[in-house]
Amino acid sequence: MTMPTEITVYSTPLCAPCERLKQYLRTNGVAFVARDLMMDEDAAEKIEDLGIRSSPVLEVDGKFYSGAQLTPETLAGVLGIA
């Protein structure tokens, strides 16, 4: 399985789960772009339009994952991490 090409983390300041997700990605050598939902109106609107009301949100090649989907097992599968 190849690594995804576009990975974005949508997060908010002082969000422990957001920081854990970003640390998980860094630890596994996964490059990502972080977008702050409090400062980036376009990002916030995009997530709101999807009906997602919590952060973090992970976008991988145009597919969105949030909440209970953000387990290490799911992330490993989605990101192609062995």
C-alpha positions in Angstrom: 0.0 0.0 0.0 1.3 3.4 -0.9 1.3 6.4 1.4 -1.5 8.9 0.8 -0.4 12.1 -1.0 -2.5 14.7 0.7 -3.0 14.7 4.5 -4.6 17.6 6.4 -5.3 17.8 10.1 -8.1 20.2 11.1 -7.7 21.2 14.7 -8.4 23.8 17.4 -6.1 25.4 19.9 -5.7 23.7 23.3 -7.2 20.5 22.0 -5.5 17.4 23.5 -6.9 14.9 21.0 -5.7 17.2 18.2 -2.2 17.3 19.6 -2.2 13.5 20.1 -3.2 13.0 16.4 -0.5 15.4 15.2 2.1 13.7 17.4 1.0 10.2 16.1 1.6 11.4 12.5 5.0 13.0 13.3 6.1 9.8 15.2 5.2 7.7 12.2 6.9 10.0 9.7 3.7 11.1 8.1 3.8 14.6 6.5 0.7 16.7 7.0 -0.7 20.2 6.8 -2.4 21.6 9.9 -5.3 23.9 9.6 -6.6 25.8 12.6 -10.4 25.8 12.6 -10.5 28.9 14.8 -8.4 31.0 12.5 -9.1 29.5 9.1 -12.7 30.3 8.0 -12.5 28.3 4.8 -11.4 25.2 6.8 -14.1 25.7 9.4 -16.8 26.1 6.8 -15.6 22.9 5.0 -15.8 20.8 8.2 -19.1 22.4 9.2 -20.6 21.6 5.7 -19.7 17.9 6.3 -21.7 18.0 9.5 -18.7 17.4 11.7 -18.9 19.2 15.0 -15.7 18.1 16.8 -12.0 18.2 16.3 -9.6 16.9 15.3 -10.6 15.9 11.7 -8.2 14.1 9.5 -8.5 14.4 5.7 -6.6 11.8 3.7 -6.8 12.2 -0.1 -10.2 13.8 0.1 -11.8 11.4 2.6 -12.6 12.7 6.1 -12.2 10.9 9.4 -13.2 12.1 12.9 -14.2 11.0 16.3 -14.2 7.3 16.9 -12.6 6.7 13.5 -9.3 8.2 14.8 -8.0 5.1 16.5 -4.4 4.0 16.0 -5.7 0.9 14.2 -7.8 2.8 11.8 -5.1 5.4 11.2 -2.5 2.7 10.5 -4.8 1.2 7.9 -5.8 4.5 6.3 -2.2 5.8 6.2 -0.6 2.5 5.2 1.5 2.3 8.3 2.7 -1.2 9.1 
